[in-house]
Amino acid sequence: MLTLDLDDFMVELEEGTVKHVGTTNTSAAVKLYHAEAVEARAFGDSQVKLAFDDGEGNEVEVALDPDHVESLVADVEALREEGTVFE
């Protein structure tokens, strides 16, 4: 399941072209639940791309610096040690 929340976001569709015409203070949040496939791969020379797919055609990709990936791995390990998620 993919949810997309757009705040103050307006686009114009003209002759097949999408153009942002709203204010500059737009924001968005995307959430993907129940990912069935997860992949990590190099992105450029200095980042790691994480790709998540829910099996329903929804995909989210996130590019992170290696330090952030290491922090994420440490968070997952802490959850595993606490037993809160991996029971």
N, C-alpha and C positions, 0 to 999 in steps of 0.2 A: 504494500500500500504506500502510495506517495502522496504527501500533502504539500501544498504550495501556498504560502501566505505572502501576498504582495501588499505593501502599504503605499498609498499615494502613487500608484504606478499607472501610467496612461500611455498607450501606444496608438499610433496611427497606421492604418493599413491602406496603402495606395499603390495600385498597379503591382501587387505582389511584393512590395517592399514594406518591411516593418521598421518604424521609426519611433523612438521614445520622444514624446511631446509633453511629458509631465514635468513636475518640479524636480529639482536636483536633490531633494531630501528623501528619495525613495529608498525602501529597504525590502528585503525578501528573506524568508526562511523556508528551507526545504527540508523535509523529514522523510526518510525512507524506512519503513518498518518491515521486519521479517525478510531480511536479505538472504537469498539462497546461494549467491556466489559472491565471493570477495577476492580481489586480486590486488597485489602490490607490485608496482613496476617503476623503473626509473622514469623521471620526467625532467628532461633537460639535463644539465650538468650537475645540478645541486639540489634537486627535490625528489621526493617519492610521491607517486600518484597512487591513491587508494581508489579502487573502483568497486562499487556495490551494485548488485543486480537482484531484484526481487522475484524474477521468474515470470513476471507479468508484463515485461517490456519496459519497466521503469529502471533507470540507471542513474546513479549519482557518482561523480568523480570529484575527489578532493586532492589537491597537491599540497604537500607539507614539506617543511624543512626537516632534515634528518633528526634534529634535536626534538622537534615536536613528536615525531614518530617514536623516538626512544621514550619520551614522557608518556605517550599513549600506551606503549608496551608495559611500562612500569605500572601504570594504573590498572591494566588488565591483570597483571600478576598479583597486585595487591588485592583485587577482587577475588581472585582464585584462592589466595591464602586465607582471606576472611571467610571464604565459603558462602558468600552471599549470592553468587550467581551460578557457580559451578558445583552444584550439589549432586 
